[in-house]
């Protein structure tokens, strides 16, 4: 389990850095966000709330 968690941490950091480098949007939830809130965050990120 420790290896799995460490691998997830490394992958998450790689993805975050890749998003920064490519100026892509990254929505960070911390794993504590409900489906409705995630849906709202994505809609706002892509400016779909018109």
N, CA, C and O of each residue as an XYZ file, in Angstrom:
200
protein
N       0.822     -1.187      0.000
C       0.000      0.000      0.000
C       0.873      1.260      0.000
O       0.546      2.249     -0.656
N       1.971      1.214      0.734
C       2.858      2.372      0.783
C       3.405      2.704     -0.608
O       3.475      3.874     -0.984
N       3.791      1.684     -1.365
C       4.284      1.913     -2.726
C       3.201      2.519     -3.607
O       3.478      3.401     -4.419
N       1.979      2.049     -3.449
C       0.856      2.579     -4.222
C       0.650      4.067     -3.924
O       0.474      4.875     -4.836
N       0.676      4.408     -2.657
C       0.476      5.808     -2.258
C       1.617      6.676     -2.776
O       1.380      7.755     -3.319
N       2.841      6.216     -2.613
C       3.994      6.974     -3.096
C       3.936      7.169     -4.607
O       4.262      8.245     -5.107
N       3.524      6.135     -5.335
C       3.389      6.230     -6.781
C       2.331      7.266     -7.155
O       2.525      8.038     -8.094
N       1.213      7.286     -6.428
C       0.164      8.279     -6.686
C       0.673      9.694     -6.449
O       0.347     10.605     -7.210
N       1.456      9.882     -5.418
C       2.016     11.200     -5.117
C       2.920     11.657     -6.261
O       2.824     12.797     -6.716
N       3.780     10.784     -6.716
C       4.695     11.118     -7.820
C       3.908     11.449     -9.080
O       4.203     12.434     -9.757
N       2.910     10.631     -9.398
C       2.101     10.880    -10.597
C       1.342     12.199    -10.490
O       1.250     12.944    -11.466
N       0.804     12.486     -9.321
C       0.062     13.736     -9.125
C       0.967     14.948     -9.317
O       0.571     15.929     -9.946
N       2.160     14.881     -8.783
C       3.106     15.991     -8.954
C       3.496     16.164    -10.419
O       3.616     17.288    -10.906
N       3.695     15.045    -11.122
C       4.025     15.102    -12.543
C       2.893     15.748    -13.337
O       3.142     16.601    -14.189
N       1.661     15.350    -13.064
C       0.506     15.907    -13.767
C       0.370     17.399    -13.474
O       0.120     18.187    -14.386
N       0.530     17.791    -12.217
C       0.425     19.203    -11.849
C       1.488     20.028    -12.564
O       1.192     21.104    -13.084
N       2.714     19.537    -12.594
C       3.790     20.252    -13.281
C       3.540     20.314    -14.784
O       3.791     21.343    -15.411
N       3.057     19.243    -15.355
C       2.736     19.211    -16.785
C       1.648     20.232    -17.113
O       1.723     20.915    -18.134
N       0.645     20.337    -16.256
C      -0.416     21.338    -16.458
C       0.148     22.747    -16.377
O      -0.190     23.597    -17.201
N       1.004     23.005    -15.396
C       1.611     24.339    -15.276
C       2.442     24.664    -16.514
O       2.352     25.761    -17.066
N       3.249     23.699    -16.940
C       4.122     23.907    -18.090
C       3.317     24.184    -19.364
O       3.730     24.994    -20.195
N       2.187     23.525    -19.516
C       1.366     23.680    -20.722
C       0.210     24.660    -20.547
O      -0.652     24.793    -21.415
N       0.214     25.346    -19.398
C      -0.833     26.321    -19.083
C      -2.226     25.721    -19.209
O      -3.152     26.365    -19.702
N      -2.357     24.495    -18.761
C      -3.640     23.794    -18.768
C      -4.313     23.979    -17.412
O      -3.652     24.188    -16.395
N      -5.604     23.901    -17.421
C      -6.360     24.035    -16.190
C      -6.258     22.759    -15.369
O      -6.390     21.656    -15.900
N      -6.024     22.914    -14.091
C      -5.975     21.786    -13.169
C      -6.944     22.081    -12.040
O      -6.813     23.092    -11.350
N      -7.901     21.215    -11.853
C      -8.867     21.378    -10.769
C      -8.441     20.439     -9.647
O      -8.490     19.217     -9.792
N      -8.025     21.017     -8.538
C      -7.556     20.240     -7.396
C      -8.715     20.074     -6.420
O      -9.305     21.054     -5.964
N      -9.026     18.842     -6.113
C     -10.160     18.575     -5.220
C      -9.718     18.067     -3.858
O     -10.453     18.216     -2.883
N      -8.558     17.482     -3.769
C      -8.109     16.921     -2.504
C      -8.898     15.695     -2.098
O      -8.755     15.202     -0.979
N      -9.731     15.198     -3.000
C     -10.513     14.011     -2.704
C     -11.700     14.254     -1.797
O     -12.379     13.310     -1.391
N     -11.957     15.517     -1.473
C     -13.042     15.842     -0.545
C     -14.093     16.719     -1.212
O     -14.515     17.733     -0.658
N     -14.503     16.320     -2.396
C     -15.467     17.118     -3.133
C     -16.538     16.179     -3.676
O     -16.243     15.100     -4.189
N     -17.757     16.608     -3.552
C     -18.859     15.794     -4.046
C     -19.016     15.926     -5.552
O     -18.409     16.794     -6.180
N     -19.827     15.065     -6.115
C     -20.040     15.046     -7.553
C     -20.608     16.370     -8.058
O     -20.156     16.880     -9.083
N     -21.584     16.927     -7.360
C     -22.169     18.206     -7.779
C     -21.133     19.322     -7.778
O     -21.085     20.128     -8.707
N     -20.308     19.371     -6.742
C     -19.279     20.401     -6.658
C     -18.226     20.215     -7.745
O     -17.737     21.196     -8.305
N     -17.876     18.977     -8.046
C     -16.917     18.705     -9.124
C     -17.497     19.150    -10.462
O     -16.805     19.768    -11.272
N     -18.754     18.836    -10.685
C     -19.456     19.237    -11.908
C     -19.451     20.759    -12.046
O     -19.183     21.287    -13.126
N     -19.743     21.450    -10.969
C     -19.756     22.913    -10.971
C     -18.363     23.464    -11.254
O     -18.223     24.417    -12.021
N     -17.337     22.881    -10.649
C     -15.960     23.342    -10.868
C     -15.556     23.195    -12.330
O     -14.910     24.085    -12.884
N     -15.921     22.097    -12.955
C     -15.591     21.878    -14.366
C     -16.353     22.864    -15.240
O     -15.777     23.448    -16.158
N     -17.629     23.057    -14.970
C     -18.427     24.019    -15.754
C     -17.835     25.428    -15.648
O     -17.739     26.140    -16.648
N     -17.446     25.820    -14.462
C     -16.844     27.151    -14.280
C     -15.499     27.241    -14.986
O     -15.185     28.253    -15.612
N     -14.717     26.194    -14.884
C     -13.389     26.180    -15.506
C     -13.457     26.384    -17.009
O     -12.622     27.068    -17.600
N     -14.472     25.774    -17.618
C     -14.640     25.896    -19.076
C     -15.653     26.971    -19.455
O     -16.085     27.057    -20.605
N     -16.028     27.796    -18.465
C     -16.960     28.913    -18.666
C     -18.255     28.456    -19.343
O     -18.689     29.039    -20.337
N     -18.855     27.414    -18.793
C     -20.084     26.866    -19.345
C     -21.313     27.290    -18.542
O     -22.401     26.760    -18.766
N     -21.162     28.228    -17.620
C     -22.255     28.664    -16.757
C     -23.052     29.824    -17.334
O     -23.646     30.599    -16.585
N     -23.070     29.946    -18.605
C     -23.769     31.088    -19.220
C     -25.216     30.863    -19.352
O     -25.933     31.731    -19.850
